[in-house]
Amino acid sequence: MEKRDGGRSLVKVLAHFTVRDGKICACDELTQLLEGEHGDRDLGSRVSA
């Protein structure tokens, strides 16, 4: 992925979706930093303000 500062990271994302009545009602996700800065290892759990 390309970050706002122009840096790049490669992240593996595994997700399991639960669908009810044609709508996603739950998502279980696991992310793993494959390439990039060590500080980006929490990209999967960050929230932007």
Secondary structure per residue as TSV (DSSP state, phi and psi in degrees):
chain	resnum	aa	ss	phi	psi
A	1	M	-	360.0	152.3
A	2	E	B	-101.8	129.0
A	3	K	-	-88.6	166.0
A	4	R	T	-59.3	-31.7
A	5	D	T	-83.5	4.3
A	6	G	S	92.2	-10.7
A	7	G	-	-70.5	165.3
A	8	R	B	-130.2	148.3
A	9	S	-	-140.5	152.2
A	10	L	E	-113.3	120.2
A	11	V	E	-125.3	131.9
A	12	K	E	-94.6	129.9
A	13	V	E	-124.2	125.2
A	14	L	E	-113.2	130.9
A	15	A	E	-137.4	141.6
A	16	H	E	-120.3	117.3
A	17	F	E	-102.7	139.4
A	18	T	E	-106.3	124.9
A	19	V	E	-115.7	130.1
A	20	R	E	-129.8	130.7
A	21	D	T	53.0	38.4
A	22	G	T	77.2	8.6
A	23	K	E	-125.9	144.3
A	24	I	E	-70.7	122.2
A	25	C	E	-112.2	-11.6
A	26	A	E	-158.1	150.3
A	27	C	E	-142.9	124.6
A	28	D	E	-108.8	122.5
A	29	E	E	-129.5	143.3
A	30	L	E	-131.4	127.3
A	31	T	E	-118.7	149.0
A	32	Q	E	-139.9	126.4
A	33	L	E	-76.7	117.8
A	34	L	E	-95.1	-38.5
A	35	E	E	-145.5	142.7
A	36	G	S	135.6	-175.6
A	37	E	-	-68.1	142.3
A	38	H	G	-55.3	-34.4
A	39	G	G	-66.4	-12.5
A	40	D	G	-90.2	4.6
A	41	R	G	-65.1	-15.8
A	42	D	G	-102.0	16.6
A	43	L	G	-55.7	-34.2
A	44	G	G	-70.2	-13.9
A	45	S	G	-120.3	5.0
A	46	R	-	-75.9	149.4
A	47	V	-	-124.5	140.2
A	48	S	-	-94.8	147.5
A	49	A	-	-97.1	360.0
